[in-house]
């Protein structure tokens, strides 16, 4: 039998054994509590940071909205802008505007108010400054199923028979498609996109239009062979998205190769009585009021400049157009708020949206289309003036080419922002 001392020691030992789990439990609980506090502080701090960042981005976009509203009020020829939130706004015509365009499909006259999202608009149109909008053979090479799927659709759009193999597709398209992009961003300083509105007859726009480096016409408009600058004609055939009007396609082309894009012959103003063409009868293919409102939005986002005889004494006020610095800040803010940056956290730069990458097949990839090739264009077919020495491009185009590391960017489908095709060209052509 144990004496009382031994029993006392056993009781103490049992007590210690009983207290040990309790101590471990208390220590574990304290650690969990401490980690919980640290985690809560981290997420709270991160949440505050995210809230502050989003608040700053929203503020940046509101600043742009206010400038856009001011620009529309000054240049909109009666249009008014109503801000809904940091991205959305409504452009409205005066109540007395003559809404005469009738939609046969839905049985109503065109409305006098049009909602727009400037965040999506600025993201879309800023992309065109760094990309080509011309369909090329290298684009079909790079695009998945480019020759058998995409090319067949484009051939059908041109009214040709469908192609059933790549060789047949190439035979059909080789005569109309350049091998590589014929133009480069910032290749020209000024471009004039000329529509067919009857307002061209109200002023002597001719010398002003001819002073541009490039003139873009569409819909089989009559053109003189004596013009001093390259003229590119859109005959109403769209090689990419058929749903767009040729006016928008012309702007896309011009913005992809010009610093400044001036528009003539697209004016539809409040109080108009009919949609006219200066050289033929009008075609009712678009809503004129909606198009006019959208063009006004593009002007007030710094994409284009509208020239209209309706504007007082033909004085253009470009001071109300947002600066490039403001546009760039708003562009980054729109990308961050849209979650665009979350998909590509490393960059919001020009390659962050490249879904498909390819490398040009030739080491000596042609660089084409400089201002000093006007005579060559007039006396030769398209393929003969594709090749061009890199040094013949203007300084701004060469600088952009180096900045882009020789990459040519195309859109993959529609108006989606994060689906670009990017083709890498070797920079040896600089030598």
Legacy VTK file of the C-alpha trace (Angstrom):
# vtk DataFile Version 3.0
C-alpha trace
ASCII
DATASET POLYDATA
POINTS 431 float
0.000 0.000 0.000
1.018 3.532 -0.704
1.650 5.834 2.164
0.124 9.269 2.303
3.208 10.925 0.740
3.105 8.641 -2.302
-0.649 9.169 -2.660
-0.098 12.922 -2.512
2.549 12.760 -5.265
0.226 10.646 -7.411
-2.538 13.196 -6.971
-0.221 16.023 -8.017
0.866 14.043 -11.070
-2.704 13.353 -12.054
-3.524 16.997 -11.577
-0.622 17.978 -13.854
-1.760 15.483 -16.488
-5.244 16.922 -16.288
-3.988 20.525 -16.565
-1.671 19.897 -19.560
-4.478 19.501 -22.170
-6.164 22.520 -20.673
-2.984 24.590 -21.122
-2.556 23.335 -24.698
-6.169 24.190 -25.420
-5.735 27.682 -24.015
-2.509 28.229 -26.000
-4.136 26.947 -29.217
-7.160 29.120 -28.680
-4.938 32.147 -28.130
-3.010 31.421 -31.343
-6.222 30.967 -33.344
-7.568 34.205 -31.902
-4.317 36.000 -32.751
-4.312 34.654 -36.322
-7.955 35.628 -36.646
-7.184 39.181 -35.613
-4.236 39.351 -38.039
-6.337 37.913 -40.873
-9.187 40.300 -40.135
-6.771 43.214 -40.096
-5.221 42.045 -43.380
-8.533 41.641 -45.181
-9.856 44.836 -43.674
-6.748 46.695 -44.766
-6.873 45.063 -48.222
-10.551 45.914 -48.464
-9.835 49.509 -47.551
-7.040 49.604 -50.114
-9.315 48.132 -52.803
-12.088 50.527 -51.820
-9.719 53.485 -52.013
-8.361 52.289 -55.377
-11.841 51.803 -56.800
-12.921 55.152 -55.418
-9.968 56.780 -57.171
-10.794 55.016 -60.460
-14.436 56.068 -60.241
-13.364 59.652 -59.552
-11.084 59.575 -62.609
-13.949 58.410 -64.833
-16.344 60.989 -63.400
-13.812 63.676 -64.332
-13.821 62.358 -67.899
-17.639 62.257 -67.916
-17.793 65.924 -66.930
-15.400 66.861 -69.729
-17.406 64.793 -72.220
-20.602 66.528 -71.112
-18.958 69.918 -71.589
-17.697 68.900 -75.031
-21.132 67.663 -76.165
-22.765 70.865 -74.954
-20.249 72.958 -76.909
-19.905 70.896 -80.100
-23.037 68.743 -80.196
-25.228 71.038 -82.315
-28.136 70.690 -79.920
-27.229 67.335 -78.349
-27.095 67.188 -74.551
-25.257 64.673 -72.360
-26.820 63.371 -69.131
-24.456 61.522 -66.779
-25.925 58.338 -65.256
-22.838 57.053 -63.406
-19.073 56.958 -63.848
-19.394 54.868 -67.056
-22.874 55.410 -68.441
-24.373 58.499 -70.001
-27.255 59.386 -72.319
-27.022 61.623 -75.372
-30.356 63.296 -76.102
-31.629 65.407 -78.992
-33.918 68.427 -78.439
-37.632 67.624 -78.360
-38.218 69.401 -81.656
-35.855 67.124 -83.581
-37.468 65.660 -86.688
-37.498 61.893 -86.056
-38.373 60.713 -89.553
-36.359 57.497 -89.776
-38.808 54.577 -89.532
-37.686 51.105 -88.454
-39.633 48.688 -90.634
-38.688 45.652 -88.549
-39.821 46.923 -85.140
-42.404 49.444 -86.377
-41.265 52.598 -84.596
-39.541 55.868 -85.383
-35.988 56.319 -84.194
-35.754 57.605 -80.616
-34.272 60.917 -79.519
-32.185 59.491 -76.641
-29.312 56.994 -76.823
-27.496 55.396 -73.863
-23.750 54.814 -74.140
-21.041 53.290 -71.945
-17.905 55.401 -72.205
-15.819 52.809 -70.338
-16.486 50.194 -73.019
-16.207 52.792 -75.771
-12.820 54.088 -74.688
-11.472 50.559 -74.152
-12.586 49.544 -77.633
-11.394 52.547 -79.588
-8.055 52.944 -77.822
-7.253 49.423 -78.999
-7.522 50.526 -82.613
-4.573 52.888 -82.145
-2.258 49.878 -81.751
-3.678 47.376 -84.237
-4.507 46.719 -87.868
-8.081 46.366 -89.112
-7.189 44.902 -92.522
-7.611 41.194 -93.138
-4.263 39.602 -94.108
-2.908 36.182 -94.948
-0.747 36.139 -91.823
-3.887 36.724 -89.739
-5.526 33.661 -91.309
-2.333 31.677 -90.651
-2.330 32.661 -86.982
-6.046 32.334 -86.287
-7.243 28.833 -85.280
-9.149 27.360 -88.245
-8.447 30.604 -90.060
-8.450 29.218 -93.582
-11.166 26.591 -93.358
-13.651 28.447 -91.147
-13.038 32.188 -91.015
-11.830 32.538 -94.622
-14.825 30.627 -95.932
-17.188 33.076 -94.233
-15.355 36.051 -95.693
-15.412 34.515 -99.161
-19.167 33.997 -98.870
-19.453 37.641 -97.859
-17.725 38.607 -101.075
-20.252 36.603 -103.066
-17.772 33.885 -104.087
-18.169 30.135 -103.821
-17.214 28.506 -100.541
-13.754 27.008 -100.174
-13.340 23.356 -99.175
-9.595 23.218 -98.571
-6.814 25.645 -97.756
-5.441 25.716 -101.293
-8.831 26.723 -102.677
-9.200 29.392 -99.978
-5.777 30.792 -100.835
-6.640 30.839 -104.534
-9.777 32.861 -103.844
-8.262 35.280 -101.348
-4.667 35.735 -102.544
-5.737 38.385 -105.057
-7.440 40.599 -102.458
-5.450 39.987 -99.266
-1.970 41.364 -98.511
0.479 38.935 -96.913
1.083 41.232 -93.935
-0.466 44.401 -92.546
0.045 47.154 -95.154
-0.252 50.004 -92.643
1.190 50.740 -89.244
-0.017 52.861 -86.335
1.160 56.485 -86.565
2.219 55.906 -90.148
0.419 59.082 -91.249
-0.201 62.286 -89.367
-3.636 63.274 -90.709
-6.421 61.279 -92.369
-9.736 62.522 -93.742
-12.683 60.108 -93.644
-15.237 61.446 -96.117
-18.856 60.305 -96.060
-21.560 61.003 -98.586
-23.878 63.426 -96.805
-25.357 66.277 -98.780
-23.725 68.711 -96.343
-20.560 68.385 -98.453
-22.256 70.663 -100.981
-22.812 73.404 -98.405
-19.147 74.353 -98.023
-15.943 74.268 -100.009
-14.358 71.375 -98.136
-12.244 70.226 -101.091
-8.898 71.984 -100.426
-9.146 71.222 -96.710
-9.774 67.530 -97.375
-6.989 67.334 -99.971
-4.490 68.742 -97.467
-4.604 65.479 -95.473
-1.969 62.785 -95.866
-4.659 60.182 -96.637
-8.295 60.422 -97.775
-10.712 57.539 -97.184
-13.912 57.307 -99.243
-16.646 54.676 -99.250
-19.796 53.450 -101.010
-18.511 54.037 -104.537
-18.204 57.788 -104.166
-16.797 59.575 -107.241
-13.077 60.292 -106.887
-10.692 62.424 -109.087
-7.190 60.339 -110.375
-5.438 63.772 -110.037
-5.597 63.820 -106.194
-2.312 64.680 -104.425
-2.647 62.017 -101.731
-3.481 58.299 -101.408
-7.213 57.589 -101.499
-8.587 54.308 -100.174
-12.060 53.334 -101.317
-14.554 51.265 -99.343
-17.007 49.801 -101.824
-19.505 48.690 -99.200
-17.869 45.265 -98.759
-16.683 44.623 -95.195
-14.084 41.869 -94.916
-14.411 41.569 -91.153
-17.761 42.207 -89.475
-20.596 42.675 -91.923
-22.904 44.175 -89.301
-21.065 47.485 -89.155
-21.587 50.420 -91.458
-18.795 51.428 -93.781
-18.447 54.751 -91.955
-17.395 53.004 -88.746
-15.101 50.676 -90.695
-13.479 53.719 -92.286
-12.856 55.236 -88.854
-11.334 51.972 -87.643
-8.968 51.917 -90.604
-8.005 55.568 -90.224
-7.438 55.354 -86.472
-5.209 52.298 -86.939
-2.728 54.276 -89.051
-3.234 58.015 -88.400
-2.528 60.391 -85.517
-5.488 62.670 -86.330
-8.762 61.522 -87.928
-11.008 64.243 -89.413
-14.546 63.407 -90.555
-16.467 65.138 -93.340
-19.861 64.384 -94.827
-21.354 62.551 -91.825
-23.382 65.368 -90.310
-26.950 64.713 -89.224
-28.122 67.629 -87.119
-31.201 68.299 -84.996
-34.066 69.439 -87.185
-32.980 67.539 -90.300
-35.774 66.753 -92.751
-34.193 64.060 -94.894
-31.093 61.919 -95.186
-29.291 62.977 -98.354
-26.365 61.906 -100.487
-24.529 64.507 -102.460
-24.089 62.272 -105.532
-26.982 59.766 -105.463
-30.293 58.932 -103.853
-30.122 58.040 -100.127
-30.133 54.502 -98.831
-31.970 53.819 -95.594
-29.534 51.446 -93.971
-28.764 53.075 -90.622
-30.405 55.233 -87.978
-28.974 58.694 -88.731
-29.692 60.166 -85.298
-28.071 57.270 -83.471
-25.032 57.418 -85.754
-24.706 61.169 -85.286
-24.896 60.789 -81.490
-22.247 58.059 -81.517
-19.900 60.078 -83.707
-20.325 63.000 -81.301
-19.376 60.744 -78.401
-16.264 59.610 -80.300
-15.278 63.223 -80.910
-15.625 64.024 -77.221
-13.441 61.015 -76.373
-10.674 62.304 -78.630
-11.120 59.588 -81.285
-12.174 61.786 -84.239
-12.849 65.418 -85.160
-16.150 66.252 -86.872
-16.231 68.975 -89.522
-19.685 70.343 -90.276
-21.002 73.376 -92.134
-23.591 73.641 -89.362
-21.007 74.729 -86.820
-20.851 78.466 -86.319
-18.623 80.059 -88.967
-16.854 76.699 -89.344
-14.866 77.442 -86.198
-13.898 74.203 -84.520
-13.389 74.218 -80.759
-11.028 71.338 -79.951
-10.123 72.817 -76.539
-13.087 71.054 -74.921
-11.928 67.618 -76.075
-10.258 65.688 -73.206
-6.471 65.695 -73.284
-4.505 62.536 -74.080
-3.336 62.448 -70.459
-6.952 62.439 -69.229
-7.909 59.770 -71.765
-4.983 57.563 -70.699
-5.883 57.877 -67.014
-9.507 57.023 -67.781
-8.411 54.067 -69.917
-6.439 52.525 -67.056
-9.272 53.239 -64.597
-11.810 51.571 -66.914
-9.579 48.511 -67.304
-9.204 48.133 -63.540
-12.868 48.630 -62.712
-14.013 46.239 -65.421
-11.938 43.425 -63.913
-9.846 43.464 -67.069
-6.635 43.761 -65.063
-7.603 40.857 -62.783
-7.357 38.496 -65.725
-3.947 39.879 -66.621
-2.482 41.145 -63.333
1.013 41.622 -64.735
0.092 44.252 -67.265
-2.514 46.590 -68.649
-0.320 47.167 -71.678
-0.881 46.419 -75.372
-0.225 42.663 -75.091
-2.424 41.923 -72.073
-5.323 40.918 -74.346
-3.416 38.633 -76.710
-5.352 35.344 -76.825
-3.477 33.931 -79.826
0.254 34.347 -80.466
2.114 33.541 -83.672
5.463 34.273 -85.293
5.752 35.632 -88.823
6.980 32.940 -91.182
9.501 35.160 -92.975
12.569 36.585 -91.268
12.405 39.549 -93.622
8.814 40.497 -92.977
7.654 43.290 -95.294
6.814 46.672 -93.866
4.628 48.593 -96.235
2.946 51.853 -97.079
4.916 55.069 -96.557
3.863 58.609 -97.553
6.468 58.707 -100.342
4.879 55.832 -102.267
1.973 57.723 -103.864
3.337 57.325 -107.409
3.994 53.627 -106.874
0.428 53.104 -105.688
-1.016 54.836 -108.732
0.950 52.778 -111.255
1.005 49.315 -109.708
-1.270 46.737 -108.151
-1.616 46.130 -104.440
0.980 43.380 -104.042
3.777 45.343 -105.727
3.800 48.148 -103.192
3.723 45.974 -100.079
7.506 45.892 -99.636
9.015 48.961 -98.011
12.227 49.839 -96.231
11.668 50.372 -92.525
13.478 53.715 -92.613
10.942 55.126 -95.079
8.291 55.173 -92.355
7.835 58.405 -90.400
9.652 58.667 -87.081
6.471 58.172 -85.023
5.660 54.913 -86.826
9.181 53.561 -86.351
9.117 54.470 -82.652
5.767 52.717 -82.248
7.045 49.643 -84.084
9.993 49.390 -81.688
7.777 49.976 -78.653
5.508 47.150 -79.797
8.586 44.920 -80.257
7.654 44.175 -83.849
4.242 42.738 -82.915
1.265 43.237 -85.218
-2.093 43.116 -83.421
-5.419 42.037 -84.916
-8.864 41.644 -83.409
-10.077 38.070 -83.152
-13.853 38.474 -83.104
-16.417 41.232 -82.889
-16.034 43.979 -80.325
-14.661 41.872 -77.472
-11.758 43.566 -75.755
-9.672 40.613 -74.615
-9.451 38.471 -77.741
-6.579 39.780 -79.838
-4.358 37.891 -82.278
-0.717 38.970 -81.960
1.912 38.155 -84.583
5.565 38.657 -83.724
7.804 40.028 -86.477
11.597 40.058 -86.187
13.130 43.469 -85.637
16.011 42.752 -88.044
14.165 44.875 -90.618
15.427 47.933 -88.737
18.984 47.259 -89.852
LINES 1 432
431 0 1 2 3 4 5 6 7 8 9 10 11 12 13 14 15 16 17 18 19 20 21 22 23 24 25 26 27 28 29 30 31 32 33 34 35 36 37 38 39 40 41 42 43 44 45 46 47 48 49 50 51 52 53 54 55 56 57 58 59 60 61 62 63 64 65 66 67 68 69 70 71 72 73 74 75 76 77 78 79 80 81 82 83 84 85 86 87 88 89 90 91 92 93 94 95 96 97 98 99 100 101 102 103 104 105 106 107 108 109 110 111 112 113 114 115 116 117 118 119 120 121 122 123 124 125 126 127 128 129 130 131 132 133 134 135 136 137 138 139 140 141 142 143 144 145 146 147 148 149 150 151 152 153 154 155 156 157 158 159 160 161 162 163 164 165 166 167 168 169 170 171 172 173 174 175 176 177 178 179 180 181 182 183 184 185 186 187 188 189 190 191 192 193 194 195 196 197 198 199 200 201 202 203 204 205 206 207 208 209 210 211 212 213 214 215 216 217 218 219 220 221 222 223 224 225 226 227 228 229 230 231 232 233 234 235 236 237 238 239 240 241 242 243 244 245 246 247 248 249 250 251 252 253 254 255 256 257 258 259 260 261 262 263 264 265 266 267 268 269 270 271 272 273 274 275 276 277 278 279 280 281 282 283 284 285 286 287 288 289 290 291 292 293 294 295 296 297 298 299 300 301 302 303 304 305 306 307 308 309 310 311 312 313 314 315 316 317 318 319 320 321 322 323 324 325 326 327 328 329 330 331 332 333 334 335 336 337 338 339 340 341 342 343 344 345 346 347 348 349 350 351 352 353 354 355 356 357 358 359 360 361 362 363 364 365 366 367 368 369 370 371 372 373 374 375 376 377 378 379 380 381 382 383 384 385 386 387 388 389 390 391 392 393 394 395 396 397 398 399 400 401 402 403 404 405 406 407 408 409 410 411 412 413 414 415 416 417 418 419 420 421 422 423 424 425 426 427 428 429 430
